[in-house]
């Protein structure tokens, strides 16, 4: 085996990325404190051609040096928008026919491995604050909640890790 050089990876240019057919996933980041988490979600979104990211509440926006450290240019490819109020974003997306789900541990959540997205639907996935998770107010507006099954002693995953797991799972199921 030989490690591939970057020039051999056939990566899209910024222009090609913007023209490419996107995976029908929108990410909503609500009150994310860590700029590194925000950048990491941008980078994951670039990798899987996510449609758009909404940055809500206290979530910082590009351009920012600390976001750039982990995004590595993905803020230039992935469409994003800031919205102060997450409920407004959820309601607008639902009016557009987009199914909105929170990634959260709640009563009657559907485990990720049991969730089967419909191929002709578009989905918005909410990831919440590193300490408090997705707000109850936002959860109440969603179609439901999806939980990542966990077997260890800790009760949560880092938000950027959660986003990577969920986006990869949806990407596989939607293709």
Contact map, one row per residue, 1 for C-alpha under 8 A:
1110000000000000000000000000000000000000000000000000000000000000000000000000000000000000000000000000000000000000000000000000000000000000000000000000000000000000000000000000000
1111000000000000000000000000000000000000000000000000000000000000000000000000000000000000000000000000000000000000000000000000000000000000000000000000000000000000000000000000000
1111100000000000000000000000000000000000000000000000000000000000000000000000000000000000000000000000000000000000000000000000000000000000000000000000000000000000000000000000000
0111110110000000000000000000000000000000000000000000000000000000000000000000000000000000000000000000000000000000000000000000000000000000000000000000000000000000000000000000000
0011111110000000000000000000000000000000000000000000000000000000000000000000000000000000000000000000000000000000000000000000000000000000000000000000000000000000000000000000000
0001111110000000000000000000000000000000000000000000000000000000000000000000000000000000000000000000000000000000000000000000000000000000000000000000000000000000000000000000000
0000111111000000000000000000000000000000000000000000000000000000000000000000000000000000000000000000000000000000000000000000000000000000000000000000000000000000000000000000000
0001111111000000000000000000000000000000000000000000000000000000000000000000000000000000000000000000000000000000000000000000000000000000000000000000000000000000000000000000000
0001111111100000000000000000000000000000000000000000000000000000000000000000000000000000000000000000000000000000000000000000000000000000000000000000000000000000000000000000000
0000001111110000000000000000000000000000000000000000000000000000000000000000000000000000000000000000000000000000000000000000000000000000000000000000000000000000000000000000000
0000000011111000000000000000000000000000000000000000000000000000000000000000000000000000000000000000000000000000000000000000000000000000000000000000000000000000000000000000000
0000000001111111100000000000000000000000000000000000000000000000000000000000000000000000000000000000000000000000000000000000000000000000000000000000000000000000000000000000000
0000000000111111100000000000000000000000000000000000000000000000000000000000000000000000000000000000000000000000000000000000000000000000000000000000000000000000000000000000000
0000000000011111110000000000000000000000000000000000000000000000000000000001100000000000000000000000000000000000000000000000000000000000000000000000000000000000000000000000000
0000000000011111111000000000000000000000000000000000000000000000000000000000000000000000000000000000000000000000000000000000000000000000000000000000000000000000000000000000000
0000000000011111111100000000000000000000000000000000000000000000000000000000000000000000000000000000000000000000000000000000000000000000000000000000000000000000000000000000000
0000000000011111111100000000000000000000000000001000000000000000000000000000100000000000000000000000000000000000000000000000000000000000000000000000000000000000000000000000000
0000000000000111111100000000000000000000000000000000000000000000000000000000110000000000000000000000000000000000000000000000000000000000000000000000000000000000000000000000000
0000000000000011111110000000000000000000000000000000000000000000000000000000000000000000000000000000000000000000000000000000000000000000000000000000000000000000000000000000000
0000000000000001111111000000000000000000000000001000000000000000000000000000000000000000000000000000000000000000000000000000000000000000000000000000000000000000000000000000000
0000000000000000001111100000000000000000000000001000000000000000000000000000000000000000000000000000000000000000000000000000000000000000000000000000000000000000000000000000000
0000000000000000000111111000000000000000000000001110000000000000000000000000000000000000000000000000000000000000000000000000000000000000000000000000000000000000000000000000000
0000000000000000000011111000000000000000000000011110000000000000000000000000000000000000000000000000000000000000000000000000000000000000000000000000000000000000000000000010010
0000000000000000000001111100000000000000000000000110000000000000000000000000000000000000000000000000000000000000000000001110000000000000000000000000000000000000000000000000000
0000000000000000000001111110000000000000000000000111000000000000000000000000000000000000000000000000000000000000000000000111100000000000000000000000000000000000000000100000000
0000000000000000000000011111000000000000000000000111110000000000000000000000000000000000000000000000000000000000000000000111100000000000000000000000000000000000000000000000000
0000000000000000000000001111100000000000000000000101110000000000000000000000000000000000000000000000000000000000000000000001111000000000000000000000000000000000000000000000000
0000000000000000000000000111110000000000000000000000111100000000000000000000000000000000000000000000000000000000000000000001111000000000000000000000000000000000000000000000000
0000000000000000000000000011111100000100000000000000111100100000000000000000000000000000000000000000000000000000000000000000011100000000000000000000000000000000000000000000000
0000000000000000000000000001111100000000000000000000001111100000000000000000000000000100000000000000000000000000000000000000011110000100000000000000000000000000000000000000000
0000000000000000000000000000111110000000000000000000000111100000000000000000000000000000000000000000000000000000000000000000000110000000000000000000000000000000000000000000000
0000000000000000000000000000111111101100000000000000000001110000000000000000000000000000000000000000000000000000000000000000000111000000000000000000000000000000000000000000000
0000000000000000000000000000001111100000000000000000000001110000000000000000000000000000000000000000000000000000000000000000000011000000000000000000000000000000000000000000000
0000000000000000000000000000000111111100000000000000000000000000000000000000000000000000000000000000000000000000000000000000000000000000000000000000000000000000000000000000000
0000000000000000000000000000000111111110000000000000000000010000011000000000000000000000000000000000000000000000000000000000000000000000000000000000000000000000000000000000000
0000000000000000000000000000000001111111000000000000000000000000011011000000000000000000000000000000000000000000000000000000000000000000000000000000000000000000000000000000000
0000000000000000000000000000000101111111100000000000000000000000001001000000000000000000000000000000000000000000000000000000000000000000000000000000000000000011000000000000000
0000000000000000000000000000100101111111110000000000000000110000001000100000000000000000000000000000000000000000000000000000000000000000000000000000000000000001000000000000000
0000000000000000000000000000000000111111111000000000000000000000011111110110000000000000000000000000000000000000000000000000000000000000000000000000000000000000000000000000000
0000000000000000000000000000000000011111111100000000000000000000001001100000000000000000000000000000000000000000000000000000000000000000000000000000000000000001000000000000000
0000000000000000000000000000000000001111111110000000000000000000000000100000000000000000000000000000000000000000000000000000000000000000000000000000000000000001001100000000000
0000000000000000000000000000000000000111111111000000100000000000000000100110010000000000000000000000000000000000000000000000000000000000000000000000000000000000000000000000000
0000000000000000000000000000000000000011111111100000000000000000000001111110000000000000000000000000000000000000000000000000000000000000000000000000000000000000000000000000000
0000000000000000000000000000000000000001111111110000000000000000000000000000000000000000000000000000000000000000000000000000000000000000000000000000000000000000001100100000000
0000000000000000000000000000000000000000111111111100000000000000000000000100010000000000000000000000000000000000000000000000000000000000000000000000000000000000000000100000000
0000000000000000000000000000000000000000011111111100000000000000000000000100110000000000000000000000000000000000000000000000000000000000000000000000000000000000000000000000000
0000000000000000000000000000000000000000001111111100000000000000000000000000000000000000000000000000000000000000000000000000000000000000000000000000000000000000000000000000000
0000000000000000000000100000000000000000000111111100000000000000000000000000000000000000000000000000000000000000000000000000000000000000000000000000000000000000000000110010000
0000000000000000100111100000000000000000000011111110000000000000000000000000010000000000000000000000000000000000000000000000000000000000000000000000000000000000000000000000000
0000000000000000000001111110000000000000000011111111100000000000000000000000010000000000000000000000000000000000000000000000000000000000000000000000000000000000000000000000000
0000000000000000000001111100000000000000000000001111100000000000000000000000011000000000000000000000000000000000000000000000000000000000000000000000000000000000000000000000000
0000000000000000000000001110000000000000000000000111110000000000000000000000011110000000000000000000000000000000000000000000000000000000000000000000000000000000000000000000000
0000000000000000000000000111100000000000010000000111111000000000000000000000011110000000000000000000000000000000000000000000000000000000000000000000000000000000000000000000000
0000000000000000000000000111100000000000000000000001111100000000000000000000000111100000100000000000000000000000000000000000000000000000000000000000000000000000000000000000000
0000000000000000000000000001110000000000000000000000111110111000000000000000000111100000000000000000000000000000000000000000000000000000000000000000000000000000000000000000000
0000000000000000000000000001111000000000000000000000011111100000000000000000000001111100000000000000000000000000000000000000000000000000000000000000000000000000000000000000000
0000000000000000000000000000011000000000000000000000001111100000000000000000000000111100000000000000000000000000000000000000000000000000000000000000000000000000000000000000000
0000000000000000000000000000011110000000000000000000000111110000000000000000000000010000000000000000000000000000000000000000000000000000000000000000000000000000000000000000000
0000000000000000000000000000111110000100000000000000001111111000000000000000000000000000000000000000000000000000000000000000000000000000000000000000000000000000000000000000000
0000000000000000000000000000000110100100000000000000001001111100000000000000000000000000000000000000000000000000000000000000000000000000000000000000000000000000000000000000000
0000000000000000000000000000000000000000000000000000001000111111000000000000000001000000000000000000000000000000000000000000000000000000000000000000000000000000000000000000000
0000000000000000000000000000000000000000000000000000000000011111001100000010000000000000000000000000000000000000000000000000000000000000000000000000000000000000000000000000000
0000000000000000000000000000000000000000000000000000000000001111101100000010000000000000000000000000000000000000000000000000000000000000000000000000000000000000000000000000000
0000000000000000000000000000000000000000000000000000000000001111111100000000000000000000000000000000000000000000000000000000000000000000000000000000000000000000000000000000000
0000000000000000000000000000000000000000000000000000000000000011111110000000000000000000000000000000000000000000000000000000000000000000000000000000000000000000000000000000000
0000000000000000000000000000000000110010000000000000000000000001111111000000000000000000000000000000000000000000000000000000000000000000000000000000000000000000000000000000000
0000000000000000000000000000000000111111000000000000000000000111111111100000000000000000000000000000000000000000000000000000000000000000000000000000000000000000000000000000000
0000000000000000000000000000000000000010000000000000000000000111111111111010000000000000000000000000000000000000000000000000000000000000000000000000000000000000000000000000000
0000000000000000000000000000000000010010000000000000000000000000111111110000000000000000000000000000000000000000000000000000000000000000000000000000000000000000000000000000000
0000000000000000000000000000000000011011001000000000000000000000011111110000000000000000000000000000000000000000000000000000000000000000000000000000000000000000000000000000000
0000000000000000000000000000000000000111111000000000000000000000001111111110000000000000000000000000000000000000000000000000000000000000000000000000000000000000000000000000000
0000000000000000000000000000000000000010001000000000000000000000000111111110000000000000000000000000000000000000000000000000000000000000000000000000000000000000000000000000000
0000000000000000000000000000000000000000001000000000000000000000000100111111100000000000000000000000000000000000000000000000000000000000000000000000000000000000000000000000000
0000000000000000000000000000000000000010011011000000000000000000000000111111110000000000000000000000000000000000000000000000000000000000000000000000000000000000000000000000000
0000000000000000000000000000000000000010011000000000000000000110000100111111111100000000000000000000000000000000000000000000000000000000000000000000000000000000000000000000000
0000000000000100000000000000000000000000000000000000000000000000000000001111111000000000000000000000000000000000000000000000000000000000000000000000000000000000000000000000000
0000000000000100110000000000000000000000000001000000000000000000000000001111111000000000000000000000000000000000000000000000000000000000000000000000000000000000000000000000000
0000000000000000010000000000000000000000010011001111100000000000000000000111111100000000000000000000000000000000000000000000000000000000000000000000000000000000000000000000000
0000000000000000000000000000000000000000000000000011100000000000000000000011111110000000000000000000000000000000000000000000000000000000000000000000000000000000000000000000000
0000000000000000000000000000000000000000000000000001111000000000000000000010011111000000000000000000000000000000000000000000000000000000000000000000000000000000000000000000000
0000000000000000000000000000000000000000000000000001111000000000000000000000001111100000000000000000000000000000000000000000000000000000000000000000000000000000000000000000000
0000000000000000000000000000000000000000000000000000011100001000000000000000000111110000000000000000000000000000000000000000000000000000000000000000000000000000000000000000000
0000000000000000000000000000000000000000000000000000011110000000000000000000000011111100100000000000000000000000000000000000000000000000000000000000000000000000000000000000000
0000000000000000000000000000000000000000000000000000000111000000000000000000000001111100000000000000000000000000000000000000000000000000000000000000000000000000000000000000000
0000000000000000000000000000000000000000000000000000000110000000000000000000000000111111100000000000000000000000000000000000000000000000000000000000000000000000000000000000000
0000000000000000000000000000010000000000000000000000000110000000000000000000000000111111110000000000000000000000000000000000000000000000010000000000000000000000000000000000000
0000000000000000000000000000000000000000000000000000000000000000000000000000000000001111111000000000000000000000000000000000000000000000110010000000000000000000000000000000000
0000000000000000000000000000000000000000000000000000000000000000000000000000000000001111111100000000000000000000000000000000000000000000000000000000000000000000000000000000000
0000000000000000000000000000000000000000000000000000010000000000000000000000000000101111111110000000000000000000000000000000000000000000000000000000000000000000000000000000000
0000000000000000000000000000000000000000000000000000000000000000000000000000000000000111111111000001000000000000000000000000000000000000010011000000000000000000000000000000000
0000000000000000000000000000000000000000000000000000000000000000000000000000000000000011111111100000000000000000000000000000000000000000000010000000000000000000000000000000000
0000000000000000000000000000000000000000000000000000000000000000000000000000000000000001111111110000000000000000000000000000000000000000000000000000000000000000000000000000000
0000000000000000000000000000000000000000000000000000000000000000000000000000000000000000111111111111000000000000000000000001000000000000000000000000000000000000000000000000000
0000000000000000000000000000000000000000000000000000000000000000000000000000000000000000011111111111000000000000000000000000000000000000000000000000000000000000000000000000000
0000000000000000000000000000000000000000000000000000000000000000000000000000000000000000001111111100000000000000000000000000000000000000000000000000000000000000000000000000000
0000000000000000000000000000000000000000000000000000000000000000000000000000000000000000000111111100000000000000000000000000000000000000000000000000000000000000000000000000000
0000000000000000000000000000000000000000000000000000000000000000000000000000000000000000000011111110000000000000000000000100000000000000000000000000000000000000000000000000000
0000000000000000000000000000000000000000000000000000000000000000000000000000000000000000000011111111000000000000000000001111000000000000000000000000000000000000000000000000000
0000000000000000000000000000000000000000000000000000000000000000000000000000000000000000000011001111100000000000000000001111000000000000000001100000000000000000000000000000000
0000000000000000000000000000000000000000000000000000000000000000000000000000000000000000010011000111110000000000000000000011110000000000000001110000000000000000000000000000000
0000000000000000000000000000000000000000000000000000000000000000000000000000000000000000000000000011111000000000000000000011110000000000001001111100000000000000000000000000000
0000000000000000000000000000000000000000000000000000000000000000000000000000000000000000000000000001111100000000000000000000111000000100011001011100000000000000000000000000000
0000000000000000000000000000000000000000000000000000000000000000000000000000000000000000000000000000111110000000000000000000111100000100000000001111000000000000000000000000000
0000000000000000000000000000000000000000000000000000000000000000000000000000000000000000000000000000011111001000000000000000001000001100000000001110000000000000000000000000000
0000000000000000000000000000000000000000000000000000000000000000000000000000000000000000000000000000001111101000000000000000000000000000000000001110000000000000000000000000000
0000000000000000000000000000000000000000000000000000000000000000000000000000000000000000000000000000000111111000000000000000000000000000000000001010000000000000000000000000000
0000000000000000000000000000000000000000000000000000000000000000000000000000000000000000000000000000000011111000000000000000000000000000000000000000000000000000000000000000000
0000000000000000000000000000000000000000000000000000000000000000000000000000000000000000000000000000000001111100000000000000000000000000000000000000000000000000000000000000000
0000000000000000000000000000000000000000000000000000000000000000000000000000000000000000000000000000000111111110000000000000000000000000000000011110000000000000000000000000000
0000000000000000000000000000000000000000000000000000000000000000000000000000000000000000000000000000000000011111011000000000000000000000000000011110000000000000000000000000000
0000000000000000000000000000000000000000000000000000000000000000000000000000000000000000000000000000000000001111111000000000000000000000000000000111100000000000000000000000000
0000000000000000000000000000000000000000000000000000000000000000000000000000000000000000000000000000000000000111111000000000000000000000000000000111100000000000000001001000000
0000000000000000000000000000000000000000000000000000000000000000000000000000000000000000000000000000000000000011111100000000000000000000000000000001100000000000000000000000000
0000000000000000000000000000000000000000000000000000000000000000000000000000000000000000000000000000000000000111111100000000000000000000000000000000000000000000000000000000000
0000000000000000000000000000000000000000000000000000000000000000000000000000000000000000000000000000000000000111111110000000000000000000000000000100000000000000000000000000000
0000000000000000000000000000000000000000000000000000000000000000000000000000000000000000000000000000000000000000111111000000000000000000000000000000000000000000000000000000100
0000000000000000000000000000000000000000000000000000000000000000000000000000000000000000000000000000000000000000001111101000000000000000000000000000000000000000000000000100110
0000000000000000000000000000000000000000000000000000000000000000000000000000000000000000000000000000000000000000000111111000000000000000000000000000000000000000000000000000010
0000000000000000000000000000000000000000000000000000000000000000000000000000000000000000000000000000000000000000000011111000000000000000000000000000000000000000000000000000111
0000000000000000000000000000000000000000000000000000000000000000000000000000000000000000000000000000000000000000000001111100000000000000000000000000000000000000000000000000000
0000000000000000000000010000000000000000000000000000000000000000000000000000000000000000000000000110000000000000000011111110000000000000000000000000000000000000000000000000000
0000000000000000000000011100000000000000000000000000000000000000000000000000000000000000000000001110000000000000000000011111000000000000000000000000000000000000000000000000000
0000000000000000000000011100000000000000000000000000000000000000000000000000000000000000000000000111100000000000000000001111100000000000000000000000000000000000000000000000000
0000000000000000000000001111000000000000000000000000000000000000000000000000000000000000000010000111100000000000000000000111110000000000000000000000000000000000000000000000000
0000000000000000000000001111000000000000000000000000000000000000000000000000000000000000000000000001111000000000000000000011111000000000000000000000000000000000000000000000000
0000000000000000000000000011110000000000000000000000000000000000000000000000000000000000000000000001111000000000000000000001111100000100000000000000000000000000000000000000000
0000000000000000000000000011110000000000000000000000000000000000000000000000000000000000000000000000011100000000000000000000111110001100000000000000000000000010001000000000000
0000000000000000000000000000111100000000000000000000000000000000000000000000000000000000000000000000001000000000000000000000011111011110000000000000000000000010000000000000000
0000000000000000000000000000011110000000000000000000000000000000000000000000000000000000000000000000000000000000000000000000001111111100000000000000000000000010000000000000000
0000000000000000000000000000000110000000000000000000000000000000000000000000000000000000000000000000000000000000000000000000000111111000000000000000000000000110000000000000000
0000000000000000000000000000000000000000000000000000000000000000000000000000000000000000000000000000000000000000000000000000000011111000000000000000000000000000000000000000000
0000000000000000000000000000000000000000000000000000000000000000000000000000000000000000000000000000000000000000000000000000000111111110000000000000000000000000000000000000000
0000000000000000000000000000000000000000000000000000000000000000000000000000000000000000000000000000000100000000000000000000001111111110000000000000000000000000000000000000000
0000000000000000000000000000010000000000000000000000000000000000000000000000000000000000000000000000011100000000000000000000011110011111011000000000000000000000000000000000000
0000000000000000000000000000000000000000000000000000000000000000000000000000000000000000000000000000000000000000000000000000000100011111111000000000000000000000000000000000000
0000000000000000000000000000000000000000000000000000000000000000000000000000000000000000000000000000000000000000000000000000000000000111111100000000000000000000000000000000000
0000000000000000000000000000000000000000000000000000000000000000000000000000000000000010000000000000000000000000000000000000000000000011111110000000000000000000000000000000000
0000000000000000000000000000000000000000000000000000000000000000000000000000000000000110010000000000010000000000000000000000000000000111111111000000000000000000000000000000000
0000000000000000000000000000000000000000000000000000000000000000000000000000000000000000000000000000110000000000000000000000000000000111111111011000000000000000000000000000000
0000000000000000000000000000000000000000000000000000000000000000000000000000000000000000000000000000000000000000000000000000000000000001111111000000000000000000000000000000000
0000000000000000000000000000000000000000000000000000000000000000000000000000000000000010011000000000000000000000000000000000000000000000111111100000000000000000000000000000000
0000000000000000000000000000000000000000000000000000000000000000000000000000000000000000010000000011110000000000000000000000000000000000011111111000000000000000000000000000000
0000000000000000000000000000000000000000000000000000000000000000000000000000000000000000000000000011100000000000000000000000000000000000000011111000000000000000000000000000000
0000000000000000000000000000000000000000000000000000000000000000000000000000000000000000000000000001110000001100000000000000000000000000001001111100000000000000000000000000000
0000000000000000000000000000000000000000000000000000000000000000000000000000000000000000000000000000111111001100000000000000000000000000001001111110000000000000000000000000000
0000000000000000000000000000000000000000000000000000000000000000000000000000000000000000000000000000111110001111001000000000000000000000000000011111000000000000000000000000000
0000000000000000000000000000000000000000000000000000000000000000000000000000000000000000000000000000001111001111000000000000000000000000000000001111100000000000000000000000000
0000000000000000000000000000000000000000000000000000000000000000000000000000000000000000000000000000001000000011100000000000000000000000000000000111110000000000010001000000000
0000000000000000000000000000000000000000000000000000000000000000000000000000000000000000000000000000000000000011100000000000000000000000000000000011111000000000000000000000000
0000000000000000000000000000000000000000000000000000000000000000000000000000000000000000000000000000000000000000000000000000000000000000000000000001111100110000000000000000000
0000000000000000000000000000000000000000000000000000000000000000000000000000000000000000000000000000000000000000000000000000000000000000000000000000111110000000000000000000000
0000000000000000000000000000000000000000000000000000000000000000000000000000000000000000000000000000000000000000000000000000000000000000000000000000011111100000000000000000000
0000000000000000000000000000000000000000000000000000000000000000000000000000000000000000000000000000000000000000000000000000000000000000000000000000001111100000000000000000000
0000000000000000000000000000000000000000000000000000000000000000000000000000000000000000000000000000000000000000000000000000000000000000000000000000000111111000000000000000000
0000000000000000000000000000000000000000000000000000000000000000000000000000000000000000000000000000000000000000000000000000000000000000000000000000010111111000000000000000000
0000000000000000000000000000000000000000000000000000000000000000000000000000000000000000000000000000000000000000000000000000000000000000000000000000010001111100000000000000000
0000000000000000000000000000000000000000000000000000000000000000000000000000000000000000000000000000000000000000000000000000000000000000000000000000000001111110110000000000000
0000000000000000000000000000000000000000000000000000000000000000000000000000000000000000000000000000000000000000000000000000000001000000000000000000000000011111110000000000000
0000000000000000000000000000000000001000000000000000000000000000000000000000000000000000000000000000000000000000000000000000001111000000000000000000000000001111111000000000000
0000000000000000000000000000000000001101100000000000000000000000000000000000000000000000000000000000000000000000000000000000000000000000000000000000000000000111111100000000000
0000000000000000000000000000000000000000000000000000000000000000000000000000000000000000000000000000000000000000000000000000000000000000000000000000000000001111111110000000000
0000000000000000000000000000000000000000000000000000000000000000000000000000000000000000000000000000000000000000000000000000000000000000000000000001000000001111111111000000000
0000000000000000000000000000000000000000100100000000000000000000000000000000000000000000000000000000000000000000000000000000001000000000000000000000000000000011111111100000000
0000000000000000000000000000000000000000100100000000000000000000000000000000000000000000000000000000000000000000000000000000000000000000000000000000000000000001111111110000000
0000000000000000000000000000000000000000000000000000000000000000000000000000000000000000000000000000000000000000000000000000000000000000000000000000000000000000111111111000000
0000000000000000000000000000000000000000000000000000000000000000000000000000000000000000000000000000000000000001000000000000000000000000000000000001000000000000011111111100000
0000000000000000000000001000000000000000000110010000000000000000000000000000000000000000000000000000000000000000000000000000000000000000000000000000000000000000001111111110000
0000000000000000000000000000000000000000000000010000000000000000000000000000000000000000000000000000000000000000000000000000000000000000000000000000000000000000000111111111000
0000000000000000000000000000000000000000000000000000000000000000000000000000000000000000000000000000000000000001000000000000000000000000000000000000000000000000000011111111100
0000000000000000000000000000000000000000000000000000000000000000000000000000000000000000000000000000000000000000000010000000000000000000000000000000000000000000000001111111110
0000000000000000000000100000000000000000000000010000000000000000000000000000000000000000000000000000000000000000000000000000000000000000000000000000000000000000000000111111111
0000000000000000000000000000000000000000000000000000000000000000000000000000000000000000000000000000000000000000000000000000000000000000000000000000000000000000000000011111111
0000000000000000000000000000000000000000000000000000000000000000000000000000000000000000000000000000000000000000000110100000000000000000000000000000000000000000000000001111111
0000000000000000000000100000000000000000000000000000000000000000000000000000000000000000000000000000000000000000000011100000000000000000000000000000000000000000000000000111111
0000000000000000000000000000000000000000000000000000000000000000000000000000000000000000000000000000000000000000000000100000000000000000000000000000000000000000000000000011111
